[in-house]
Amino acid sequence: MINTKISRRDLLKGTGILAMGALPWPQWMPRVALAPRDAPTQGDTLVCIFMRGGADGLNLVVPHGDKDYYAHRNALAIAQPKSGNADAVVDLDGFFGLHPNLKPFKDIFDAHALAIVHAAGSPDPSHSHFDAMDYMERGTPGDKAIPTGWIGRHLQAVATENQSPFRAVGMGTLLQASLRGPVSATALQSIADFHLRGDQRQVGKMQTGLAALYAGDGFIETEGQQTLQAMRDLAKIAANNYTPANGAQYPDTPFGKSLATIAQLIKSGLGVEVACADIGGWDTHVAQGTLSDGQMPALISEFANGLSAFYADMQDQMNRITLVTMSEFGRRVQENSGKGTDHGHGNVMFLMGGNILGGKVYGDWPGLANANLYGPGDLAITTDFRDVLGEIVKNRLGNSNLAAVFPSYTKFNFHNITKTGVNFAPSISGSTPIKIPKLGTAGVR
């Protein structure tokens, strides 16, 4: 039986009043930050996807026009589009193409709602997963002196009346490091978490007990009442089975469920400004695979199907959403003896949304000839990931104080991937839909 008795101190510790959110709630309790009620969002809603493990950007977006790609990869190379192979690269511009399992992206790319930045990443040379992820999420490559994350600093810097408990949401058991900061963020596995393992009697008992505990109009009482209201908000959402729009079907995986939850929260008008989700498993040292075998092809399909489902589901809101993906580093250009790839450097980033100037692969391609490789044989980085994120923050989130978001980085080089001028609409639900192509026709112009 779930114990619903909890002291005021325990509740405060869980919600961050005593520890800035550092101490977790008991496993049976909802995870929600204390904050006043929601307010309309301003600018785009940011959805940040982290591909943990170091994704092989060279096989996600294949430089099939670079002969050195094929010189370095025998077992892992994806066939050129002109090869006549049914499982060849899905051509984008005559030089770059998508892995065949990324075909769902082709329609979005052709609709100019998907852009790609190649040879991008963090300039720090670390090949350590932990350090590389930490540096990217802090937004301070090579520097751990600043404890906050780049998104957390953005939220702190923006003047807004939005103090919703759901202003910043991180999907998973642990809050993403990019969200760390003085602005409270909610770590959420699913909306069902707020059902206390499905026992509605326990929900009622706990809420009744907490309501009595926090009766009054003092600061602590008010904060506790706001937490209860947030729980009630999610309970109302959870009471209705969510049906994605436009026939979208999310993968039945933690990643797919995270995207579906983000979509549901955004549609519910709870003031979501930022949402983070992860998809892991990209550390493909052995048996990486190409089309159907190995570890990576199935992961690519999950990634593609999840994001294309989100795009279809959020059709009416996509002109107020900007989605960006990143990974801590890429993979070595030369495949290894285990038919996998080791930790590399340069990688690929995807940007999706109605305000993305898509249909193009951005960045300066450094080439894969041995003389052009970085370090032990990696794709060189020609676009700092902060250039991409900084452009989003400035152009789509309406925050021109980039020095606060990315301290010590001053030489931004924007690629003009995003439309400028944030549309301060009353709410995301009132936005004008963009034209979306019917999914399922990837590869057909």
N, C-alpha and C positions, 0 to 999 in steps of 0.2 A: 504494500500500500504506500502511496505517495504521502510523505509527511508535509502537510501544508502549513505547519507552524514555523514561523520565521521571525526573528527579532528585527527591530528597526535597524540595528547596526548591520545585520547580515544583508538587509535589503539595500542599505546605503552603500555597503562595500560592493555589492553586485552592480549597482547602477553608476558607480563612479563618483559619488559625492565624497567618499573618503579616499579613493585611490585613482581618480581620473580614468576609471574604466579598466584599470590594469588587472583587477581581480574578477574572475568569471562568476556568473550566477551559478547557483546549483543547477545540475544538469536537467532537473525537471521543470525549471522555471523559464519563462520567456526571457530572451536577451534583448533589452531595449534601453536606450539611453534616455536620461531625463531631460526634457526640454519642453518649452511651451508649445502650444498647438501649431498646426501647419499654416503656411502662408503660400501664396502662389510662387512658383519657380520663375526665375528670370534667366534668360539665355537658354541655351540648349541643356538638356539633361545629358550628362556624360556617363557612358558605360565603358568601363575599362576592363579588358580581358587580359589576364596574364597566362601565357603558355609556359608552364613551369617545367623545367628540365632541359631547356636549350633546344628549341625546335630547329630542324634542318631547313632553313629558309631556301636553300638551293634546290631542294626537291619539292617545296611548297610552290614557289614561283620560279620555274626553271628557266635559266638563261640559255635557251636552246640555240640561240644564235651565236653563242660563244663556244668555239670548237674545243677550248681547253676544259670545259665542263665534261665533255665526253672523254677527253684524254685522261682525266683524273678518276673517272668513275666508269667501271665496267659492269659490275653486278647491279649497281644502284641507279644507273642513269635511266631517265625516262625518255623514250623515243621521240625524235623530232616530229612535228606535225606533218611534214611532207613525206614522212617515211611510209605512209599508208597503213601504219599500225593502228588498229582500232583503239588501242590503249595508249596512244601517243599523247603528248602534251596538248592541252587545250590552248591554242594560240591566242595571244592578246594583241600583239602589235608587230609581229614579225621577228621579234628578238626574245621577248619573254612570253611564258605561257604558264597556265595553271596545271598542277598535278591533276590527273584525270578524276581523282576523288573530290577535287574542288570544283567540279562542274557546276554545282548549284550557285557558285559565285559569278558565273559568266553573265547571267541575265542582269545581276545587280551592277556588274562592271559596265555592261553595255548601256544600262540606264543612267550611267554617270553618277551612281550613288555609292560606288566603291572605288577607292583609290589604293594604290600600293606604293610603298616606299622601300626600295631595295638598297642593300649595302648600308643599312641603318643599324644603330645600336649604341651601346655605351662605350666611350673611349677608354675606360679603365681596362687594363690588360688581363684582369683576373680570369682564370678558368675555373674558379670555385663557384659552384651553384649558389651557396649561401651568400658569399660576398657579392657576387654579381647581381643577384636578385635584390639584396639589401640596398646596394648602391642605386639601382634603378628606381626602387620604390621610394627611397629618400629623395631621389632627384639630385644627388650630390656624388657623382662618381669619384671614388677614391677617398671620400671624406665621410667619416662616421661621427663627426663632432656634433652635428645637428641631429637631434633625436626624432624630429617630426618627419612625416612623409610629404611628398609634393602636393598631393591632393588635400591633405590636412592643412597645409599652409595656404593653399588657394582658398579654401573655405574660410579660413581665418581672415584673409585679406579682403574678401568681398563684403561690402556693406549690403546687408539684406535684412528683411524682416522675417525671413523664413527661419523659424526655429523649431521646425518639425522634428520629432524623434526619428523620422525617416528621411531627413535631409541627405544623409550619407549612409549607405547600406553596403555592407560587405557580406557576400554569400559565403558560408562556410562556418566551421566551428571556431576559427580564429580570425580576428579582424586583420585585413591586409595591411601591411606596414605603410603603404602609401596613404592610408587614411588616418594615421596617427597624428594627433594634434589636439589643441584645446577645444575644438568643436566636436561635440559628442557624435559618435557614429554607432550604428547598430550592427552587430554581428548576428546573422540570421541564417539558419540552415534551410528553413522553409517556413511558410506561413503556418503550417501544421504544428510547428514547435509551440505555438501559442495556444494549443489545445491541451497542453499538459498530458501528452501521450494518449490523447483521445478521450480521457475520462472527464466529461463535462460536469459531473458532480463535484469533482475536485476543483475544477476551474471556478465554479460558483462559490464553493467554500473558501477558497483562497482569496477571491476578490472581495467577498463579504468581510473576511478577516482584515484584509489590508485597508478596505474602506473605513472600517472602524478604527484601525490603528492610526490612520492619517486624516481623521476628521478634524477640522479646524482650518484656520486661515493663516497660519505661520508659514515660514519659508519651507521647512522640511515637509509639513503637511501638504502644501501646495505642490511640491515636487512629486510626492508620492501619488497625489491625485492625478497628476499629469501622466505618470507611468500607467496607472490604471486605465486612463482614457485611451492611451496608445494600445493597451491590450484589448480594450473593447473594439477599437477600430479594426485591428487585425482579426478579431473574432468574427466581426461582421463580414469581412472579406472571405475568411475561411469557411463561413457557413454556406457559401455558394460555390458549387463546383465550377472551376474556371474552364471556359471553352475558348481556346485561341481563335482569333479571327482569321478569315480568308483560308480556312482549311489547314492552317499551319500545324505541323506535327513536330514537336520537340523530341529529341532522342530521349529514351527512357534511361538516362544516366544522370549522375550528379550534376554534370555540366548542363545538360538539357533542362533539368529541373530548376537549376539556378536561373537560367535565362527566362524560363516561363514565370518564375516567381518575380523577377525583375519587371517583366512585362506587366504582370498583374498589379504590382505596386505602383508603377507609373500610371497605369490606366485608372487606378483608384483615386488619384488626385490627392495623395498624402504628402505632397511637397518634396518628392525625391529629386535631388539635384545631381547626385553621383551614386552610381552603383558599380561595385567591383565583383568579378567572378573569376574563377580559376579553372583551367583545364590542364592537368598534369600528365606525366608519362612520356615526355618528349626526349628523354635521355637514352638515345638509341645507339649504344656502343656496339651491340651485337644483334645480328638478325634484324636489321632495320626494316627490310622489305621494300618492295617497289609498288606493286599494284594491289595485291590481295594477301600476299604472304607477309610474315613478319609483324612487327609491332606498330609501325608508323601508318600504314594505309588505313587501318580501322580507325585510328585516332584522327586522321585527316577527315574521314567521312563524318565522324562525330562532330568535329569542329565545324565543317562546312554545313552539315544539316542543322546544327544548332543555330548558327548565325543566320542562315537563310530562313529558318522558321521564325526567328525573332524579327527579321526584316518584313516578312509577310504578315505576321501577327500585328506588328506595330505600324502598318501601312499608313493609317490616318494620323500618326504622330511622328513619322520619321523626319519631318522638316523641323522638329524641335529636339531631335536626338542626334548626338554624335558618338559613335562607337570607335574605339581604338584598341588595337591589340599590340602586345609586346612580349618578348621572351628575353631571358637574361643574357643569352649569347647564341650565336649560330653554331654550326658544326664545321669540322675540318673539311676542306675541299676534297682531299684525297680520301677515298674509302679505306677502311682498315681490313686486316686479314679476317676479321670476324663478320664481314659483310655488314659492317655498321660504320658509324662516323664518330670521331672523338670531338671533344669540346673545341669550339672555334671562336670566332669573333663577330664579324658582320652578319646581319640577319635581315629579315623582312618584317615590315609593319603593315597592317591593314587598317584603313579608315573607312567607315560606313556611315551614311546618313544623308538626309535631304539637303544639307548645306556643304556637302563634300563635292569638290570639283573632280569627280571621278572619271572613270574610263581611261585612266592613264597610269603608267608606272613611272613614279618620280625618283629622282636621285641621280647622281653621277656614277655610272658603272665603272669600277676600277679595273675590271678584267680579271681573268683567272689564270693567266700565264704565270709561271713560277716567279718571275721577276716582279710581279704586281701583288703577290700575296703578302699577308701580314704575319709576322712572327713565324711560328713553326709550319705555316701553310694554310692560313685562314683567309677568308674573304675580308678585304679591307673595309673599314667603315668610312664612308664619305658623307653621311648624314648623321649628326649627333641626335639621339632620340629626343633630347630636350628641344631641338628645333621643331620637331613634329608636335610634341606636347605643348610647347610654348605657343605655337601658332593656334592650336585649339583653345588654349586658355585665353588668349587675347581676342581672337576673332569670334569664337563661338560661345565662350563662357563670360565674355564681357569684363575680363580682368586684365588690365594693362600693366599691373604691378608685377611684372615678371621677376624683378629682383627679389621680391618676397617669396615667390614660388620656387625659383631656381637660383638661390644665392650663389654668388661668385661666378656665375655664368653670364657673360655680357655680350658675346658676339653671336647673337642669334642669326641664323640664316634660314629664313622662311622660304618654302617652296611654292607658296600660294596654292595650297591644296584645299583650303577652305574659303567659303564665302565670307566676306567681311560684313560687319554690322549686325549686332545681335538684335533679334526681334523680340522686344519686351512685350509679349502677348500676355493677356490676363492669366491664362493657364494653358497647359499642354493639351488638355482635352478640347480646347477651342481652336486648335490650329487647323490650317487648311491642308488637306492631304496632297501629297505629291503623287504623280503618276507612277505606278509600279507595274512592271511587266509580269505576266503570268509565269510562275515558276514551272520548271520542268522542261524548258526549251533551251537549256544551256548549250552553247556551241552553235546555235542557229542564229544567223544575223537576219 
